[in-house]
Amino acid sequence: MTGETIFKPSARRLDGKVALITGAGSAGPGWGNGRAIAVRFAEEGASVFGVDRQPASMAETAERIAAAHGTFATGSCDVTQSDSIAAMVEACIARFGRIDILVNNVGGSAKGGPVEMAEDIWDAQVDHNLKSVFLTCKHVLPHMLAQGSGAIVNLSSTSGLRWTGAAQIAYAATKAGVIQFSRVLAVQYAAQHIRVNCVVPGQLHTPMVETRLAGQRAGGDVAALLAQRQSRIPLPFMGDGRDTAAAALFLASDEARFVTGTEIIVDGGMSVRCD
């Protein structure tokens, strides 16, 4: 050994990269996963193409990236529709010329098991949480194959690993599917220098807690829901979208050049508890 470092990174970890991020808005003010990933990637030098079904939700994302002197372009997309995704991908290519990183961040839960859940809700969950990942990869992978490299980061959930406090059978099944989808894709495309990994967030304090979950699960009592969620987490605090973003940044960067087909769990130790 001569003492030289193995890696010689640039000043910023994603300089020269183009990142396509779905769900780059947020359910409200603060650090949702998609917003945090978009901002963090831009801070590290990536040109970010952020899309959301509700473009207005990306206004705060754009403001934060502008404050960091980052590069951010936006578009609207329904990631359950193949034509919409094809247009999104072409818009990103037209704007930046390539796609080095794909982050699949779209997802959402619905309560209930197979008896009480309506069939159309099940179908919508499959489309929203799993088919969306299939479709974005279907349209982005040809560009990555043509350029001979790429990194895909898919967001799953600890609900795809274990029971997390509520019966949400479709969400759990589809998020488990995202993990196995990513593993298979990673092996299929490893020889083409395309890496595929998952970030698996746990029960974070994102804007969705205030805007949706508290009303669904705690009668609108945000403090009660946060206390309930914190009780499951061994670490004495609750993470937020910035913690998800840190894991996604590593997996998207060249620092993870030998990492594919695996998951980083971001849950404060919740999923390894026995109770």
N, C-alpha and C positions, 0 to 999 in steps of 0.2 A: 504494500500500500504506500502510495506517495503522499497521502494527506489531502489530495484534492477532493472536493465535494462531488457526490454522485450527480446531484442536480444543480444546475446553474440557472435558476428561474429569472425571468425578467422582473422589472420592478413591480409589475402587476401580473397576477397569475393568469389572466385571460386576454392579455394584449393580443390584438389581431384576430380574435375569435368572434364568430357571429353566433348568437344564441337565440333560438326560437323558444319562447316560453308561453305556454297556454295557461289561462287563468291568472293573468298578470295583474288583475285588479284585486279587489278585496271586498268583503261584505260590509265593511265600514271603515272608519278611520283607524289607523294603527297598522300593526305588522301581521297581516295575513301571510300565508306561505308564499303565494305567487308574487305578491308585492315585494316581500323581503328578498326572494331569490332574484327578481329582476333588478332591484336596487344594488344588491351585493355583487351581482355579476357585472353591472355597469361600473361600479366602483373599482372592480378589478380589471377594467379595460375592455370588456366585451361590448360589441355593438349588439344591442338587445332589440329584438322584434317581439313585442308583447301583444298578445291577443286576448280578448275576453268577449263573451257573449253580450256583456253590457259595457261598452267602451267607456262610459262615464265613470265606471269604477276604477279606471286606470289614471284618473286625473291626479290623485295624490302620488301614485307611482311615478308619473311623469315629473311632477314637481320635485320629488326627492332625487330623481336621477339628474335633473337639471341642476339642482344644488350641488351635486357631486361632479358636475361638468362631464357627465356621461352622455352616451349616444343611445337614443331611444326612439324607435318608430312603433306605431301602433296599428292594429287592425281589428276588425270584428270577425268572429268565427263561431259557428256552432259545431263543436267537435264531435257531435253525433252524426254529422252529415258529411259524406265523402266529398261532394262537390264543394262544400264550404271549406273543407280542409285543403283541397287541391288549390283553391284560389288563395288561401292564406299562405301556403308554401310558395306559390309563384310570386306573390307580393313580396315575401321576404327575399327571395332570390333576386327579384327585380331591384329591390332597394339596396341589398348588401352583397349580392353576387354569389353567396354560398351559405351553407348552414353547417356549422361545426358542432353545435350542441343543441339537442332537443330536450326540453324539460316538459314532461306531461304532468301538470299540476291539477287538472280539473277533476272534481269528484264531489260527492255528497252522499249523505246517509238518509235512510228512511226507516222508521221503526216497524217492528213486527216480525213474526215468524211466518212460516208457510201457510198456516191456517188463516190468520187474520190479515195477511198482506194480499192486496188485490193483484191479480195477474199483470195488469198494466203497470203497476208500480214496480213489480219485479223486472219487467222488460225495460222500463225506463232506467232502473238502476244498472242493469247490465250494459245498456247503451252508454250511459253517462260515465260510469266508472271503468269499464273494461273495453267495450268496443271502441271508445274514443282513443284509447292507447293503441289498439290495433290499427285504426285508421290513420292516425298521425304518423306512426312508424311506416305504414304502407306507402305514404306519400313522401316522407322525408328520406327514407333509406336509399332510394335510387340516387339522390344527390350525394349522399355520403359515400356510396359505392363508387360513384364517378370520380370523386375527389380522393378516394383511398383512405379516408379516416372519418372518425366521428365519435361523439360520446352522447349517449342517451341516458337520461336520469328520469325514472318513473317514480311518482309518489304513491306509495301504498298507505297502509295504516296498521297500527297494532291490532285493530279489529280483525285483520287478516291473519293474525298469529294466535289470538286467544280471545276468550270472553273478556269484554272490557266494561261490563256493567249494564248493558241494555241489549235486548233482543233486536238485532238489526241484520237479519239473515242475509239479505241481498247485498248489503254493504260489506259484510264480513266475507261472503263468498267471492265477490268481485275483487276486493282488495287482496285476498289470497291469490286470486287468479292473476293479478298484476305481477305479483312476485314470481310465480312460475312462468308466466309469459316472458318476463325479463330474463330469467335464467336460460330458457330455451333460445331466445334471441341472441343472448351473449355468446353461446357456444356456436350457433349457426354462423355468426358474422365475425368471430374472433380473428380468423385468418385474413379478413379484409381490414383489420385495424379499426374496427368499430366496437367500442366498449358499451355495455349495457348494465346498469345497476339500479338499485332502488334505494330511496330514502323512506324509512318507515316511521312517521311521526306518531307520537302518543297523544295524550290529552293536553294539548297546549292551550294557552290563553291567547287566542286569536280573536279578531273582531266578530267572528261567527258566534262566539259564546254569547255576546250581548244581543246580536241582531236576530239569532235564530234559536240556538240551543236552550237558552234560559227559558224561553217561552214554551218550548216543547217538553222540557224535562223538569223544570223547577217553578212552574207557575209564574215565570217572569222574574224570579228572585236570582239575580246574577251572583250575588255574594254566596247564596246557598249552593248554587251549582259549582262555583269555583271551589268552595270548601269541600264539597263532595268529591270533586275530581282530584284535588290536592291530597285527599286522604289515601288515595291509591298510589301516590308517587313517593318513593323512598327519599329522593332529594327534597330538601325543605323549601322548595320554590317551584314555580311552574314556568316552563319555557314558553317561547312564542315563535313566530315565524322566522325570526332571525336565527334561531337554533337549527331549524330546518334548512335555511339558506346556507349556513356554514357547512353542513354535511353535503348539500348539493354542490357547493363550490368545490370542495375537495374532489368529489367524484367526477366533476366535469373538467377538472384541470389536469395538466400533464403530470402533476404529482401523483395521480392515481393511474399512471400509465400501465401498471401491472395488476390493476383491480378491475375485474369484470365478473358478472354473474353472481353478485352478492348484494347484501343489504346493510345499510347503517341504520340502526334503531335509535331514534331520538325521543326518548320517553322518560328520562330521569330514573330509570330502573324499574318502571312499573311492570313491564312484561316479564320480569324474572322473579316477581314476588310469588309466594305460594298462596296468598289469600286474595 
